[in-house]
Amino acid sequence: MQEDQDKHENQSKKELLVDLMEEYGDMVLRVAYTYVKERQLAEDISQEVFIRCYQSLQSFENRSSYKTWIYRITVNSCKDYVKSWSFRNLFPKSIIETENERKMNSPSSQMEQKEENNELFEKVLNLSLKLREVIIFYYYEDLSIEEISNVIKVKPNTIKSRLRRARISLKEQIGGGIFLEE
């Protein structure tokens, strides 16, 4: 009887994990990439995130959404990796085009827009980690100030301050003008 119950619980955990991977897999990969700036490393971290999720599913207390919980695991995994000796002693590779970008044959105006977006993203990746993570979560992942605060465990006013500093830095890098206003 207990064996059947354990088998059912394991099957439920596996199904939930598959659902979480389908829903949040791309997000985890994007966030990891913004930290490590190398696709293969980001994929490795993504796998590690979902292994940790599976191992911790039974202890999930529903005090936050799965989305926030997975963001938190991702951020912690990325920060652990960035702090590691091996990461500090590797040279990050240049930005790798996504599969969709490689397949896309677009008119010159779309190509120019893509180049501008890539250039902007490169500038975002050059920000300090604290500024980069708030820009990524706010603009690329569409999280609110409050959600970012919950994910990276920093007060909302600190998030606002970092967003402001990041915007100023990016504005200076691209040569002024109005940029990333709320």
N, C-alpha and C positions, 0 to 999 in steps of 0.2 A: 504494500500500500504506500509506504513512504517513498519507495523507489519510483513508483508511478508518479507521485506528486513532484518529486525532484526532477523527473524527466519532463513533466509538463512545465515546471518553472523554468528549466533550462531552455525549452522550446520557446516559451514566451519571451525570455530575455533575448534569445537570438532574433526573434521576429521584431522586437522593439529595436534592437541594434541595427538591423537591416533598414528599418524605417528611418532611424536617426541618420544613418549613413546616406540614405537617398536624399533626405531633406537637407542635411547640413554638410554633406561631404565637400561640395564646392566651396562653401563658406570657410570651412576649416582649412582647406588647401590655400585659399586666397590669403587668409590671415597668416598662416604659417609662412607663405612666400614673402609677405611684407616684412617679416622678421629676419628670415635667413637669406633672402634674395637669390635662391637657387632652387629650381623646380624639383630636382631629385630629393634634396634635403627636405623640402616642404612636403613632398609625398611621404617620405619616411616619418616625419613628425605627424602627419595626418593619420597614418596607420597606428602610430603609438597612441594618439588621442583616442581613437575608437577602441583600442585594446583597453585603455584605462576606463573608458566609458563602460565597456562590457563588465570589467572587474568591479566597477562601483555602482552598477545599476540597482542592486538590492539595497544600497545605502542611500540612494537618492531620496530626499525627503520632501520634494515638491514645494520647497520654500521659494524656489525660483522656477522659471520655465526651463524646459530642456535646452532651448536655444541659449539662454544665459549660462546655464551649467556647462554646455559644450564650449561656449566662448571662453569661459573661465579655465577649463581644462586646456584648451588650445593655447591661451596666453601663457599659462604656467609652464606648459611643455616647451613653448618657444623660448621663454625667458631662461628656463633651465638649460636649453641647448645653447643659447647665445652666451651664457656664462661659462660654458664648458671650455676646456683647454683646446679641444680639437677645432671648435668653431673659430676661436680667436686666432688660430694659426693657419686658417685657410683663407684664400682669396676668393671672394664671391664672384661668380660668373656674371656676365652681363645679362640683362633681361631677355628672357626667352619668349618668343612669340607664341601665343596660344594656337592650338590646332585650328580654330576658326579663322584666326588672322592669316595663317599660312594658306588656307584654302580660298580665302576671299579674293576675288578679282574685282576690284571696285574702281569707279571713275576717280580721276585725279583729285577732285574735291573731297571725296571720302578718304582717300589716301592721305591728304594733307591733314584732315581731322584726326586720323589715326596716329599720324606722326606727332601731332600736337599733344594728343592724349598720352602717348608713350613718353614724350618729353616731360610732360607734367608729372606722370607717374614716377619717372626716374628722379625728378626733383623731390617728390614726396619721399621716395626711398632714401634719399640723401639726408633727410632731416634726422635729428637725434631720435632715438627710440621713443622717448616720452612724447615727443611732438608727432612723430610718424604714426604711432598707434592710435592717437585720438583722431587724426585726419582720416585714417583708414576706416576706423569704426564709424565715424560720423558721416563721411561722404561716400565711401565705397560700400559699407555694410548697412547704411541707413539706420544706425542705432541712435536713440535719443541720448541727451546728456545724462539722464538718470540711468539708462541702460549701460552706458559706457562706465559710469561711476560704479555700478554693481559688478561689472566684468573685471575692471582693473583695480578695484578696491581703493579708489581715490575719491575725495569729496567732489560734488558737482561743480563747485566754484573753481576748483583746481582744474577740472576738465575744461571749463569755459576759458580759463586763463591760458591753458596749453593750446586750445584751439586758436585763440587770438594770436598767440606768439607764433604758432605754425603758419597761420594765414599771412602774418607780417613777413615771416621768413620767405615763404613762397612768393609773395608779392615782390620782394626785393630780388629774388633769384630770376624772376621772369621780366624784370625791368619796370616795375610799377604798374599803375592802372588799377582798376577795381577788380578784385579777385575774391572768390569764395565768400561772399557776404552771406549772412544768415537769411 
